Amino acid sequence: MLTKTVRSRFDHQIGENVEGCKILERRVVIPPDPVEKRRGVYEYLVEVPPAAEKPQTRARKASAASNPPAQESFTRATPEEMGGGVIRRLPSR
């Protein structure tokens, strides 16, 4: 079982879901103050579901390992390539 800590300004109870994870423990970090209309801050220990891995075929794994993706190189466009208009210079202030 994998767990993590989540902070929230919303009040949830043990057993509910927060961010797709089930709440195991609940702790009040900052209590709410209704007089100042301020929400509280709550810290939850949640159970993280196991990450589902996508099954890959052997052919994909082998081709990905032997042929890394080629990196493209980029160069800056010249004024002629950009449209070749007049370049205006603004006077200094």
C-alpha positions as CSV (number, residue, x, y, z in Angstrom):
1,M,0.0,0.0,0.0
2,L,1.4,3.3,-1.1
3,T,0.4,6.5,0.8
4,K,1.0,10.2,0.5
5,T,0.0,13.4,2.3
6,V,-2.5,15.9,0.8
7,R,-3.3,19.3,2.1
8,S,-6.7,20.8,1.3
9,R,-8.9,23.7,2.3
10,F,-12.0,21.5,2.1
11,D,-13.3,19.4,5.0
12,H,-13.5,15.7,4.1
13,Q,-14.1,12.7,6.3
14,I,-12.2,9.5,6.5
15,G,-13.2,7.1,3.8
16,E,-14.0,9.8,1.2
17,N,-11.9,10.4,-1.9
18,V,-9.5,13.3,-2.4
19,E,-7.6,13.6,-5.7
20,G,-8.7,10.1,-6.6
21,C,-7.2,8.6,-3.4
22,K,-9.0,7.2,-0.4
23,I,-8.6,9.1,2.9
24,L,-7.0,7.0,5.7
25,E,-6.2,9.7,8.3
26,R,-7.3,13.3,8.8
27,R,-5.6,16.1,10.7
28,V,-6.6,19.8,11.2
29,V,-3.6,22.0,10.5
30,I,-5.4,25.4,10.8
31,P,-8.9,25.3,12.3
32,P,-11.7,27.2,10.5
33,D,-12.7,30.6,11.9
34,P,-16.4,31.4,11.0
35,V,-16.2,34.8,12.6
36,E,-13.5,35.9,10.1
37,K,-15.1,33.7,7.4
38,R,-11.8,31.8,7.0
39,R,-11.7,28.2,5.9
40,G,-9.5,25.7,7.7
41,V,-6.6,23.8,6.3
42,Y,-6.7,20.0,6.6
43,E,-4.0,17.4,6.0
44,Y,-5.0,13.9,4.8
45,L,-3.0,10.7,4.7
46,V,-4.4,9.0,1.6
47,E,-3.9,5.6,-0.1
48,V,-2.6,5.9,-3.6
49,P,-3.9,3.3,-6.0
50,P,-1.1,1.4,-7.9
51,A,-0.2,3.0,-11.2
52,A,-1.5,1.0,-14.1
53,E,1.3,0.3,-16.6
54,K,0.5,0.1,-20.3
55,P,1.5,-3.3,-21.7
56,Q,4.1,-2.9,-24.4
57,T,5.0,-5.5,-27.0
58,R,8.5,-6.8,-27.4
59,A,8.8,-5.2,-30.8
60,R,8.0,-1.7,-29.5
61,K,10.5,-2.1,-26.6
62,A,13.2,-3.3,-28.9
63,S,12.7,-0.6,-31.6
64,A,12.5,2.1,-29.0
65,A,15.8,1.0,-27.4
66,S,17.7,0.7,-30.7
67,N,16.3,3.8,-32.4
68,P,16.1,6.8,-30.0
69,P,14.0,9.7,-31.4
70,A,16.0,12.0,-33.6
71,Q,16.4,15.5,-32.3
72,E,15.5,18.2,-34.8
73,S,17.7,21.2,-35.2
74,F,16.2,24.7,-35.6
75,T,17.7,27.8,-36.9
76,R,16.5,31.4,-36.7
77,A,14.6,32.7,-39.8
78,T,16.3,35.5,-41.7
79,P,14.4,38.8,-42.5
80,E,13.9,37.6,-46.1
81,E,12.3,34.4,-44.9
82,M,10.1,36.3,-42.5
83,G,8.7,38.5,-45.1
84,G,11.5,40.9,-45.8
85,G,9.7,44.1,-44.8
86,V,11.3,47.3,-43.6
87,I,12.9,47.2,-40.2
88,R,12.0,50.3,-38.2
89,R,14.2,51.6,-35.5
90,L,12.7,53.6,-32.7
91,P,14.5,56.7,-31.5
92,S,16.0,56.5,-28.0
93,R,14.2,58.4,-25.3
